[in-house]
Amino acid sequence: MIKRIGFALLVVLLLSSCGAKKRRSTHRNGAPTVSRTETKQPAALPNGSAEGSELYPMPEDPGRFERFPISNTEEYIKTFAEVAQYEMRAFGIPASITLAQGILESGSGRGELTLKTNNHFGIKCHTGWEGEFDFHDDDAKGECFRKYNHPMFSFRDHSLFLTSRSRYAFLFDYRRDDYKKWAHGLRQAGYATDKQYPQKLIALIERYNLHQYDEAVVDTPMETVRQPSTDEVPVVQEVVTHTVEKGETLYAISRKYDISVDEIKRLNNLNDNIISIGQVLNIRRAQ
């Protein structure tokens, strides 16, 4: 059965396929309505405007974990394209980039981590996370990852993750539909250590024509919460040190301090990723 996601915020959800046979739905106190139907439909979002934005709010948390099995990449795109466009309108992140990252990081929604956490972007707990979580083997065994009751909250957290960290600020000076600059910029900012990350994102975008979703948003512009700036305030940084402990990797340390592996290697004159227990590393981070 093909599923369809629908959301409502303090208004009655208008079904685009009135004749569709509903298999399951949940609705309580303004929470989003989630339904499974016979007909595949793109995601429908609130007409209002999530947490972190007065213009584009999220519906209330359904209060329980919702499972969304996806059969293939095409279905993933049809299911979440409108969610990605909603986030693009709210925060200025290209929908094509969000979709490509989701496809790559979640295995088109079929990865083990995504299936048990609804985490589509591999965002780890990090200091200050107070939401639900689960453990998953990644760079190290049993790492802590954020868990969401519904995938839409993972998409919103991805937007907040990029807009709330100074190392990604320069990305918002790019055109919202310039997916190639965004792809290379994400790698430059340290989002991923894979040197082929930009090429992988671009290949997905062009293979599945994901940039059409950017164009649709640009053609019908709406006010964005995070406006691009041409004169960003310089980021003040401090240099701290980190003593390597057993089991740590450069990647794990880079995520802990929100710095790229390449930057750590540059600061410490490292030619490779080999580090040893007790080694003191220089770390530069934004204040």
C-alpha positions as a LaTeX table, in Angstrom:
\begin{tabular}{lrrr}
\hline
Residue & $x$ (\AA) & $y$ (\AA) & $z$ (\AA) \\
\hline
Met1 & 0.00 & 0.00 & 0.00 \\
Ile2 & 1.24 & 3.48 & $-0.83$ \\
Lys3 & 0.98 & 6.01 & 1.97 \\
Arg4 & 0.11 & 9.64 & 2.11 \\
Ile5 & 0.96 & 12.16 & 4.76 \\
Gly6 & $-1.38$ & 14.99 & 5.65 \\
Phe7 & $-0.93$ & 17.76 & 8.22 \\
Ala8 & $-3.39$ & 20.18 & 9.85 \\
Leu9 & $-2.87$ & 23.15 & 12.15 \\
Leu10 & $-5.93$ & 24.44 & 13.99 \\
Val11 & $-7.97$ & 24.03 & 10.80 \\
Val12 & $-9.84$ & 21.15 & 9.22 \\
Leu13 & $-7.56$ & 19.12 & 6.94 \\
Leu14 & $-8.76$ & 19.33 & 3.34 \\
Leu15 & $-8.27$ & 15.99 & 1.63 \\
Ser16 & $-7.16$ & 16.28 & $-1.95$ \\
Ser17 & $-8.47$ & 12.82 & $-2.75$ \\
Cys18 & $-11.92$ & 12.70 & $-1.20$ \\
Gly19 & $-12.67$ & 9.29 & $-2.60$ \\
Ala20 & $-9.55$ & 7.64 & $-1.26$ \\
Lys21 & $-10.08$ & 4.80 & 1.18 \\
Lys22 & $-8.62$ & 5.67 & 4.59 \\
Arg23 & $-6.89$ & 2.82 & 6.36 \\
Arg24 & $-5.63$ & 4.58 & 9.49 \\
Ser25 & $-5.66$ & 8.04 & 10.95 \\
Thr26 & $-4.81$ & 9.83 & 14.17 \\
His27 & $-6.05$ & 13.20 & 15.29 \\
Arg28 & $-6.05$ & 14.78 & 18.71 \\
Asn29 & $-6.19$ & 18.36 & 19.94 \\
Gly30 & $-4.98$ & 19.95 & 16.73 \\
Ala31 & $-2.29$ & 17.31 & 16.13 \\
Pro32 & $-1.46$ & 16.52 & 12.51 \\
Thr33 & $-3.70$ & 14.01 & 10.81 \\
Val34 & $-1.70$ & 11.10 & 9.46 \\
Ser35 & $-3.46$ & 8.81 & 7.03 \\
Arg36 & $-2.67$ & 5.89 & 4.77 \\
Thr37 & $-4.56$ & 5.77 & 1.47 \\
Glu38 & $-4.71$ & 3.73 & $-1.67$ \\
Thr39 & $-3.49$ & 6.66 & $-3.78$ \\
Lys40 & $-0.03$ & 8.19 & $-3.55$ \\
Gln41 & $-0.21$ & 11.90 & $-2.83$ \\
Pro42 & 2.39 & 14.55 & $-2.11$ \\
Ala43 & 2.63 & 15.72 & 1.49 \\
Ala44 & 0.25 & 18.51 & 2.45 \\
Leu45 & 1.42 & 21.14 & 4.90 \\
Pro46 & $-0.25$ & 23.75 & 7.08 \\
Asn47 & $-1.44$ & 26.88 & 5.36 \\
Gly48 & $-0.14$ & 28.88 & 8.26 \\
Ser49 & 3.24 & 29.22 & 8.90 \\
Ala50 & 7.09 & 25.21 & 13.41 \\
Glu51 & 8.87 & 25.73 & 16.13 \\
Gly52 & 11.44 & 28.44 & 15.53 \\
Ser53 & 9.19 & 30.35 & 13.12 \\
Glu54 & 6.01 & 32.38 & 13.54 \\
Leu55 & 5.44 & 32.31 & 9.79 \\
Tyr56 & 5.76 & 28.57 & 9.25 \\
Pro57 & 4.78 & 26.58 & 12.37 \\
Met58 & 4.79 & 22.82 & 12.78 \\
Pro59 & 1.59 & 20.99 & 13.70 \\
Glu60 & 1.53 & 19.58 & 17.22 \\
Asp61 & 3.53 & 16.44 & 17.92 \\
Pro62 & 1.27 & 13.38 & 17.44 \\
Gly63 & 2.46 & 12.08 & 20.82 \\
Arg64 & 3.52 & 8.68 & 19.56 \\
Phe65 & 6.02 & 7.25 & 17.12 \\
Glu66 & 4.64 & 7.07 & 13.57 \\
Arg67 & 6.21 & 4.60 & 11.14 \\
Phe68 & 6.54 & 5.48 & 7.46 \\
Pro69 & 7.86 & 2.59 & 5.35 \\
Ile70 & 9.09 & 3.82 & 1.95 \\
Ser71 & 9.55 & 1.41 & $-0.94$ \\
Asn72 & 11.89 & 3.39 & $-3.19$ \\
Thr73 & 13.50 & 6.77 & $-3.88$ \\
Glu74 & 10.69 & 7.97 & $-6.14$ \\
Glu75 & 8.18 & 7.36 & $-3.37$ \\
Tyr76 & 10.43 & 9.15 & $-0.89$ \\
Ile77 & 10.48 & 12.22 & $-3.12$ \\
Lys78 & 6.71 & 12.23 & $-3.66$ \\
Thr79 & 6.15 & 11.81 & 0.06 \\
Phe80 & 8.47 & 14.55 & 1.31 \\
Ala81 & 8.86 & 17.03 & $-1.56$ \\
Glu82 & 6.24 & 19.41 & $-0.21$ \\
Val83 & 7.75 & 19.21 & 3.29 \\
Ala84 & 11.12 & 20.23 & 1.80 \\
Gln85 & 9.48 & 23.10 & $-0.08$ \\
Tyr86 & 7.79 & 24.26 & 3.13 \\
Glu87 & 11.18 & 24.36 & 4.85 \\
Met88 & 12.63 & 26.23 & 1.88 \\
Arg89 & 9.99 & 28.92 & 2.23 \\
Ala90 & 10.58 & 29.10 & 5.97 \\
Phe91 & 14.38 & 29.11 & 6.07 \\
Gly92 & 15.74 & 29.54 & 2.54 \\
Ile93 & 17.39 & 26.12 & 2.26 \\
Pro94 & 16.90 & 24.71 & $-1.27$ \\
Ala95 & 14.27 & 21.97 & $-1.28$ \\
Ser96 & 16.48 & 20.02 & $-3.70$ \\
Ile97 & 19.34 & 20.04 & $-1.19$ \\
Thr98 & 17.08 & 18.97 & 1.68 \\
Leu99 & 15.62 & 16.12 & $-0.39$ \\
Ala100 & 19.01 & 14.98 & $-1.67$ \\
Gln101 & 20.47 & 15.00 & 1.84 \\
Gly102 & 17.46 & 13.07 & 3.12 \\
Ile103 & 17.79 & 10.48 & 0.36 \\
Leu104 & 21.51 & 10.10 & 0.97 \\
Glu105 & 21.53 & 10.18 & 4.77 \\
Ser106 & 18.43 & 8.01 & 5.31 \\
Gly107 & 18.83 & 5.61 & 2.42 \\
Ser108 & 15.60 & 6.95 & 0.92 \\
Gly109 & 13.88 & 6.48 & 4.26 \\
Arg110 & 14.81 & 2.79 & 4.46 \\
Gly111 & 17.97 & 2.97 & 6.57 \\
Glu112 & 18.08 & 1.23 & 9.95 \\
Leu113 & 18.55 & 4.48 & 11.88 \\
Thr114 & 15.70 & 6.24 & 10.07 \\
Leu115 & 13.28 & 3.36 & 10.53 \\
Lys116 & 13.71 & 3.37 & 14.31 \\
Thr117 & 14.06 & 7.13 & 14.89 \\
Asn118 & 12.43 & 9.01 & 11.95 \\
Asn119 & 15.79 & 10.80 & 11.79 \\
His120 & 16.30 & 11.49 & 8.09 \\
Phe121 & 19.51 & 13.52 & 8.33 \\
Gly122 & 21.68 & 11.59 & 10.79 \\
Ile123 & 21.67 & 14.44 & 13.32 \\
Lys124 & 23.24 & 13.32 & 16.59 \\
Cys125 & 22.13 & 14.38 & 20.05 \\
His126 & 24.83 & 17.00 & 20.69 \\
Thr127 & 25.00 & 19.03 & 23.89 \\
Gly128 & 21.69 & 20.58 & 24.88 \\
Trp129 & 19.39 & 18.12 & 23.11 \\
Glu130 & 16.46 & 17.38 & 25.44 \\
Gly131 & 14.24 & 15.39 & 23.08 \\
Glu132 & 13.94 & 11.64 & 22.61 \\
Phe133 & 16.94 & 9.68 & 21.38 \\
Asp134 & 18.18 & 6.25 & 20.43 \\
Phe135 & 21.57 & 4.64 & 20.03 \\
His136 & 23.09 & 3.52 & 16.75 \\
Asp137 & 26.53 & 2.39 & 15.61 \\
Asp138 & 28.04 & 5.06 & 13.35 \\
Asp139 & 31.61 & 6.37 & 13.55 \\
Ala140 & 31.71 & 4.86 & 17.02 \\
Lys141 & 29.63 & 2.13 & 18.63 \\
Gly142 & 26.39 & 3.16 & 20.30 \\
Glu143 & 26.30 & 6.85 & 19.34 \\
Cys144 & 23.35 & 8.98 & 20.42 \\
Phe145 & 20.96 & 10.14 & 17.67 \\
Arg146 & 17.89 & 12.34 & 17.88 \\
Lys147 & 14.52 & 10.61 & 17.62 \\
Tyr148 & 11.28 & 12.11 & 16.34 \\
Asn149 & 7.68 & 10.92 & 16.47 \\
His150 & 7.11 & 12.11 & 12.90 \\
Pro151 & 9.50 & 12.72 & 9.96 \\
Met152 & 8.33 & 16.34 & 9.55 \\
Phe153 & 10.04 & 17.21 & 12.83 \\
Ser154 & 13.29 & 15.76 & 11.49 \\
Phe155 & 13.02 & 18.05 & 8.46 \\
Arg156 & 12.40 & 21.06 & 10.71 \\
Asp157 & 15.32 & 20.11 & 12.98 \\
His158 & 17.54 & 19.92 & 9.89 \\
Ser159 & 16.55 & 23.49 & 9.00 \\
Leu160 & 17.20 & 24.72 & 12.54 \\
Phe161 & 20.52 & 22.85 & 12.63 \\
Leu162 & 21.78 & 24.71 & 9.56 \\
Thr163 & 20.40 & 28.14 & 10.46 \\
Ser164 & 21.53 & 28.15 & 14.09 \\
Arg165 & 25.23 & 27.37 & 13.53 \\
Ser166 & 27.55 & 30.15 & 12.44 \\
Arg167 & 29.69 & 27.88 & 10.27 \\
Tyr168 & 26.78 & 27.51 & 7.85 \\
Ala169 & 25.91 & 31.22 & 7.75 \\
Phe170 & 27.67 & 31.90 & 4.45 \\
Leu171 & 25.42 & 29.39 & 2.68 \\
Phe172 & 22.48 & 31.76 & 3.01 \\
Asp173 & 24.26 & 34.33 & 0.85 \\
Tyr174 & 23.82 & 31.93 & $-2.08$ \\
Arg175 & 20.74 & 31.97 & $-4.27$ \\
Arg176 & 18.07 & 29.67 & $-2.93$ \\
Asp177 & 18.00 & 27.78 & $-6.21$ \\
Asp178 & 21.78 & 27.41 & $-6.63$ \\
Tyr179 & 21.97 & 23.81 & $-5.50$ \\
Lys180 & 25.53 & 23.32 & $-6.78$ \\
Lys181 & 26.95 & 26.07 & $-4.55$ \\
Trp182 & 24.94 & 24.74 & $-1.62$ \\
Ala183 & 26.23 & 21.21 & $-2.17$ \\
His184 & 29.87 & 22.32 & $-2.21$ \\
Gly185 & 29.26 & 24.78 & 0.64 \\
Leu186 & 27.92 & 22.06 & 2.93 \\
Arg187 & 31.12 & 20.07 & 2.44 \\
Gln188 & 33.22 & 23.20 & 2.96 \\
Ala189 & 31.40 & 23.95 & 6.23 \\
Gly190 & 32.09 & 20.45 & 7.51 \\
Tyr191 & 28.64 & 18.87 & 7.28 \\
Ala192 & 30.23 & 15.71 & 5.88 \\
Thr193 & 33.75 & 14.34 & 5.70 \\
Asp194 & 33.16 & 12.47 & 2.44 \\
Lys195 & 35.10 & 14.37 & $-0.23$ \\
Gln196 & 32.54 & 13.23 & $-2.82$ \\
Tyr197 & 29.58 & 14.52 & $-0.78$ \\
Pro198 & 28.87 & 17.50 & $-3.08$ \\
Gln199 & 29.03 & 15.33 & $-6.19$ \\
Lys200 & 26.68 & 12.78 & $-4.62$ \\
Leu201 & 24.11 & 15.45 & $-3.77$ \\
Ile202 & 24.32 & 17.03 & $-7.23$ \\
Ala203 & 24.01 & 13.62 & $-8.91$ \\
Leu204 & 20.84 & 12.85 & $-6.94$ \\
Ile205 & 19.36 & 16.28 & $-7.68$ \\
Glu206 & 19.96 & 15.98 & $-11.40$ \\
Arg207 & 18.99 & 12.32 & $-11.67$ \\
Tyr208 & 15.60 & 12.89 & $-10.01$ \\
Asn209 & 15.10 & 16.45 & $-11.26$ \\
Leu210 & 14.86 & 17.72 & $-7.68$ \\
His211 & 15.66 & 21.32 & $-8.67$ \\
Gln212 & 12.10 & 21.57 & $-10.03$ \\
Tyr213 & 10.97 & 21.91 & $-6.41$ \\
Asp214 & 13.32 & 24.89 & $-5.91$ \\
Glu215 & 11.99 & 26.55 & $-9.04$ \\
Ala216 & 8.39 & 26.13 & $-7.89$ \\
Val217 & 9.17 & 27.94 & $-4.63$ \\
Val218 & 11.16 & 30.72 & $-6.31$ \\
Asp219 & 8.35 & 31.26 & $-8.83$ \\
Thr220 & 5.85 & 31.71 & $-5.99$ \\
Pro221 & 7.98 & 33.46 & $-3.36$ \\
Met222 & 6.91 & 33.73 & 0.26 \\
Glu223 & 8.61 & 35.57 & 3.10 \\
Thr224 & 11.55 & 33.69 & 4.56 \\
Val225 & 12.43 & 33.68 & 8.24 \\
Arg226 & 16.18 & 33.59 & 7.69 \\
Gln227 & 17.02 & 36.33 & 5.16 \\
Pro228 & 20.36 & 36.12 & 3.29 \\
Ser229 & 22.85 & 38.79 & 4.27 \\
Thr230 & 25.69 & 40.31 & 2.29 \\
Asp231 & 27.42 & 41.79 & 5.34 \\
Glu232 & 27.51 & 39.06 & 7.97 \\
Val233 & 28.99 & 40.05 & 11.31 \\
Pro234 & 32.44 & 38.41 & 11.60 \\
Val235 & 32.36 & 35.28 & 13.76 \\
Val236 & 34.55 & 35.55 & 16.86 \\
Gln237 & 36.43 & 32.32 & 17.44 \\
Glu238 & 38.48 & 30.91 & 20.28 \\
Val239 & 41.13 & 28.22 & 20.25 \\
Val240 & 40.72 & 25.46 & 22.81 \\
Thr241 & 42.46 & 22.13 & 23.23 \\
His242 & 41.10 & 18.61 & 23.31 \\
Thr243 & 42.92 & 15.59 & 24.71 \\
Val244 & 42.21 & 12.46 & 22.70 \\
Glu245 & 40.57 & 9.66 & 24.67 \\
Lys246 & 40.29 & 5.96 & 23.90 \\
Gly247 & 37.99 & 5.19 & 20.99 \\
Glu248 & 37.79 & 8.76 & 19.68 \\
Thr249 & 38.18 & 9.60 & 15.99 \\
Leu250 & 38.82 & 12.91 & 14.26 \\
Tyr251 & 35.29 & 12.77 & 12.89 \\
Ala252 & 33.74 & 12.28 & 16.34 \\
Ile253 & 35.81 & 15.17 & 17.71 \\
Ser254 & 34.83 & 17.38 & 14.77 \\
Arg255 & 31.13 & 16.80 & 15.43 \\
Lys256 & 31.59 & 17.51 & 19.13 \\
Tyr257 & 33.04 & 20.96 & 18.44 \\
Asp258 & 31.14 & 21.77 & 15.22 \\
Ile259 & 34.34 & 21.98 & 13.19 \\
Ser260 & 35.41 & 20.11 & 10.07 \\
Val261 & 37.98 & 17.31 & 10.12 \\
Asp262 & 40.05 & 19.22 & 7.56 \\
Glu263 & 40.15 & 22.26 & 9.84 \\
Ile264 & 41.38 & 20.14 & 12.78 \\
Lys265 & 44.07 & 18.64 & 10.56 \\
Arg266 & 45.11 & 22.10 & 9.36 \\
Leu267 & 45.32 & 23.51 & 12.90 \\
Asn268 & 47.43 & 20.58 & 14.04 \\
Asn269 & 49.55 & 20.00 & 10.92 \\
Leu270 & 48.18 & 16.47 & 10.48 \\
Asn271 & 48.77 & 14.68 & 7.19 \\
Asp272 & 46.26 & 11.90 & 7.88 \\
Asn273 & 43.45 & 10.97 & 10.27 \\
Ile274 & 45.61 & 8.99 & 12.66 \\
Ile275 & 45.52 & 10.24 & 16.27 \\
Ser276 & 46.66 & 8.64 & 19.51 \\
Ile277 & 45.34 & 8.48 & 23.07 \\
Gly278 & 46.57 & 11.46 & 25.10 \\
Gln279 & 47.35 & 13.57 & 22.04 \\
Val280 & 46.44 & 17.24 & 22.55 \\
Leu281 & 44.65 & 18.84 & 19.60 \\
Asn282 & 44.05 & 22.50 & 18.92 \\
Ile283 & 40.38 & 23.21 & 18.24 \\
Arg284 & 38.93 & 26.46 & 16.90 \\
Arg285 & 35.27 & 27.09 & 17.57 \\
Ala286 & 32.85 & 29.99 & 17.36 \\
Gln287 & 32.05 & 31.81 & 20.61 \\
\hline
\end{tabular}
